[in-house]
Structures are given as structure tokens and as C-alpha cells.
Amino acid sequence: MKIYWTPAAKHSYQEVLNYLLQNWTQKEIDKLIMRTEKVLSLLIKNPTLYPLIHSSIRKCVLSKHNSLFYKIEADQLIIIACWDNRNDPEKLKI
């Protein structure tokens, strides 16, 4: 299974990392990156690991502050967004 990041997902993930860079330490950035890599390796093995939240969209909580939204299409795992859970969920366009 291949992992594909949408442009919006890449952008939102980078925004989260930029926020951490400005407001936290390198340790927190490294923890989030390692957690993301671990989750992605788990998803390659078991793409249905996390619950459906909307028709074909699944949500994985990376940390108490961040979630990853994805869907499965054929042999691809499509990352839709990396979301700061403190933001208004109405703004999430999935």
C-alpha cells in the first residue's frame, strides 16, 4: 500500500510543525514526527485500524492536540489533513 499526502495535508502538517517550532521545543517536534511515522507504518499494515468518522474518512489521534484524517482508495492510503484538535472542527474541510 502506498501513502499519498494531499497538498492540503502537507500544508496542514507543516503548519503544525511550524507552530511547534515557534512555541515549543525540538523535542516536541521530534515526538510528533516519530509518532506520525509510527502511525503511517501501522496503517500500511492495517489501513482500517482507526475508526470511520464520515463515510470513508478515518481519524487517527496522533496526540491530544493533533489528529490525522485519511481514506483508503484501492491500494492507496490518502492523507487528507493533519488537524490541530484545538481548532474549530467546523473549519475542517474533508
Backbone bond lengths (Angstrom), bond angles and torsions (degrees), N, CA, C in turn:
res aa  C-N    CA-C-N  psi(-1)  N-CA   C-N-CA  omega(-1)  CA-C   N-CA-C  phi
1 M - - - 1.453 - - 1.529 108.55 -
2 K 1.318 115.36 135.73 1.458 121.61 178.90 1.519 110.16 -99.10
3 I 1.324 115.34 149.93 1.463 120.98 176.61 1.521 108.15 -106.18
4 Y 1.306 115.43 129.36 1.463 121.62 177.87 1.524 108.16 -123.61
5 W 1.336 116.57 125.87 1.465 122.56 176.06 1.522 107.65 -97.04
6 T 1.313 117.38 124.16 1.458 119.53 174.17 1.534 108.15 -68.11
7 P 1.337 117.44 157.69 1.465 118.76 176.04 1.538 112.41 -55.65
8 A 1.321 116.94 -39.11 1.474 120.39 178.77 1.526 110.87 -64.44
9 A 1.331 117.40 -38.02 1.463 121.01 178.83 1.527 111.01 -67.11
10 K 1.325 116.60 -43.22 1.467 120.20 177.05 1.527 110.47 -59.49
11 H 1.319 115.19 -43.99 1.459 120.46 -179.03 1.532 110.97 -64.30
12 S 1.315 116.79 -46.68 1.468 119.67 -177.48 1.536 111.19 -67.20
13 Y 1.332 117.80 -35.89 1.465 121.08 177.23 1.532 109.61 -65.42
14 Q 1.323 115.99 -42.73 1.462 120.27 178.69 1.531 110.98 -64.21
15 E 1.327 117.38 -37.39 1.468 120.57 176.98 1.519 110.97 -62.01
16 V 1.318 117.01 -41.65 1.463 120.83 178.27 1.526 109.73 -63.08
17 L 1.329 116.83 -45.42 1.469 120.08 179.23 1.527 111.24 -63.68
18 N 1.320 117.40 -40.02 1.464 121.17 177.73 1.526 111.04 -63.04
19 Y 1.335 116.33 -41.06 1.466 120.29 177.59 1.537 110.00 -60.51
20 L 1.330 115.82 -45.68 1.468 119.66 179.35 1.521 111.08 -62.86
21 L 1.320 116.37 -39.41 1.462 120.73 179.33 1.523 111.57 -62.01
22 Q 1.323 116.86 -38.12 1.456 121.16 -178.03 1.531 113.24 -79.99
23 N 1.325 116.57 -30.62 1.462 119.70 -170.09 1.527 115.62 -117.48
24 W 1.312 117.76 -11.28 1.459 121.01 -177.71 1.518 109.56 -129.96
25 T 1.302 116.39 -158.21 1.463 120.24 -178.22 1.530 110.28 -112.61
26 Q 1.318 114.43 169.32 1.468 120.24 177.53 1.529 110.67 -59.81
27 K 1.310 116.87 -29.61 1.464 121.33 179.76 1.529 110.67 -59.58
28 E 1.331 117.94 -43.56 1.462 121.35 -179.89 1.521 111.00 -68.41
29 I 1.324 116.64 -37.49 1.466 119.94 177.14 1.526 109.63 -62.86
30 D 1.315 116.58 -47.08 1.461 121.12 179.72 1.529 111.38 -61.09
31 K 1.326 116.95 -40.24 1.468 120.92 178.88 1.524 111.04 -62.21
32 L 1.335 116.59 -43.24 1.465 119.64 -179.51 1.531 110.56 -67.28
33 I 1.310 117.08 -42.34 1.470 120.38 179.14 1.528 110.46 -62.86
34 M 1.334 117.13 -44.65 1.468 120.58 179.07 1.523 111.10 -64.26
35 R 1.324 116.63 -40.93 1.470 120.23 178.52 1.529 110.44 -64.42
36 T 1.321 117.04 -41.77 1.459 120.90 178.88 1.525 110.34 -62.32
37 E 1.321 117.11 -45.87 1.463 120.82 178.93 1.526 111.80 -61.91
38 K 1.333 116.32 -39.53 1.468 120.21 178.66 1.524 110.77 -64.67
39 V 1.327 116.28 -45.04 1.463 120.92 179.70 1.526 110.39 -61.73
40 L 1.328 117.09 -43.61 1.462 120.28 -179.50 1.521 111.37 -63.48
41 S 1.327 117.27 -38.43 1.469 119.05 177.76 1.530 110.93 -67.51
42 L 1.324 117.29 -34.93 1.468 120.62 175.38 1.528 111.12 -67.00
43 L 1.330 115.70 -40.11 1.462 119.88 -178.68 1.523 112.52 -67.39
44 I 1.313 117.31 -31.88 1.464 119.74 176.69 1.526 109.75 -62.51
45 K 1.312 116.72 -38.41 1.464 121.78 -179.95 1.528 112.32 -78.69
46 N 1.339 116.30 -36.08 1.459 120.98 -176.09 1.526 109.47 -143.07
47 P 1.337 118.25 82.68 1.468 121.08 -173.84 1.532 114.61 -65.09
48 T 1.310 117.99 -19.57 1.468 120.15 -179.50 1.530 112.43 -95.71
49 L 1.313 116.28 18.05 1.467 122.37 -176.05 1.528 113.13 -59.46
50 Y 1.319 117.16 -38.73 1.465 120.90 -175.67 1.521 111.13 -101.68
51 P 1.328 117.72 155.00 1.468 121.22 -171.19 1.530 114.02 -72.36
52 L 1.323 113.18 149.98 1.457 120.89 171.89 1.522 108.38 -71.25
53 I 1.322 116.67 138.22 1.460 119.70 176.40 1.519 111.44 -117.67
54 H 1.355 115.76 -18.88 1.460 120.32 -178.73 1.520 107.47 -161.89
55 S 1.279 118.97 118.00 1.465 125.91 -176.29 1.529 111.71 33.07
56 S 1.328 120.14 -93.22 1.470 121.26 -176.67 1.525 113.51 -107.54
57 I 1.325 117.44 7.26 1.465 121.92 -177.23 1.527 110.22 -92.96
58 R 1.325 114.94 133.12 1.460 121.10 178.81 1.531 109.65 -116.04
59 K 1.334 115.35 152.86 1.462 121.28 -178.20 1.520 109.91 -123.61
60 C 1.337 114.34 129.16 1.454 121.74 175.88 1.522 107.90 -118.73
61 V 1.305 117.42 123.90 1.462 121.34 177.22 1.527 107.71 -84.17
62 L 1.335 115.85 114.56 1.465 121.47 178.75 1.521 111.26 -80.43
63 S 1.317 115.21 -39.54 1.465 122.60 177.99 1.524 106.00 -154.25
64 K 1.317 117.35 177.08 1.462 117.52 -179.18 1.523 111.35 -65.55
65 H 1.336 116.86 -17.36 1.456 120.40 -178.53 1.524 114.20 -103.69
66 N 1.331 118.55 -14.28 1.460 120.55 -173.43 1.513 112.88 -135.98
67 S 1.335 114.76 141.02 1.456 121.40 176.38 1.517 109.86 -130.36
68 L 1.318 114.61 155.74 1.457 122.18 177.90 1.526 107.20 -116.73
69 F 1.323 116.32 130.30 1.456 121.68 178.08 1.522 108.22 -109.73
70 Y 1.336 116.30 135.18 1.459 120.06 -177.23 1.521 110.92 -150.10
71 K 1.342 114.43 166.33 1.454 120.64 173.78 1.515 108.39 -140.84
72 I 1.315 115.13 161.50 1.452 121.80 -178.42 1.523 107.55 -112.00
73 E 1.322 115.65 125.95 1.465 121.28 176.51 1.515 108.12 -134.01
74 A 1.314 115.59 117.65 1.467 122.45 -178.38 1.529 109.37 51.41
75 D 1.324 117.76 -118.16 1.465 120.31 -179.03 1.524 111.67 -103.43
76 Q 1.343 116.39 25.17 1.465 120.74 -179.75 1.520 111.66 -121.18
77 L 1.312 113.80 142.64 1.456 121.95 171.14 1.525 104.54 -105.73
78 I 1.316 117.21 113.75 1.459 121.77 -174.45 1.519 109.50 -103.23
79 I 1.342 115.40 114.44 1.458 121.18 177.51 1.517 107.08 -81.61
80 I 1.337 116.19 121.75 1.460 121.86 -175.23 1.522 111.80 -94.46
81 A 1.333 116.39 -41.44 1.470 119.26 -177.34 1.521 110.54 -161.38
82 C 1.308 114.21 151.71 1.457 122.83 166.65 1.518 103.67 -112.04
83 W 1.316 117.34 121.72 1.459 121.62 -168.03 1.514 112.25 -119.72
84 D 1.310 116.19 135.01 1.459 122.14 171.90 1.534 106.34 -80.84
85 N 1.305 116.96 114.01 1.471 121.67 -174.58 1.522 113.77 -63.68
86 R 1.315 116.90 -14.03 1.462 119.88 179.05 1.528 111.67 -81.97
87 N 1.335 116.79 -11.95 1.462 120.60 177.67 1.520 111.09 -77.00
88 D 1.306 115.66 162.55 1.459 122.80 177.93 1.532 108.90 -66.77
89 P 1.341 118.88 119.15 1.462 120.70 -178.72 1.525 113.75 -62.71
90 E 1.313 117.28 -20.71 1.464 120.44 177.92 1.524 111.69 -65.39
91 K 1.323 117.02 -22.91 1.468 121.14 -178.65 1.510 112.53 -81.63
92 L 1.327 117.46 -13.56 1.455 121.45 -179.54 1.522 109.06 -74.83
93 K 1.309 116.61 117.55 1.459 122.57 -179.29 1.515 108.56 -101.99
94 I 1.341 115.49 99.88 1.458 118.99 177.09 1.508 110.57 -126.65
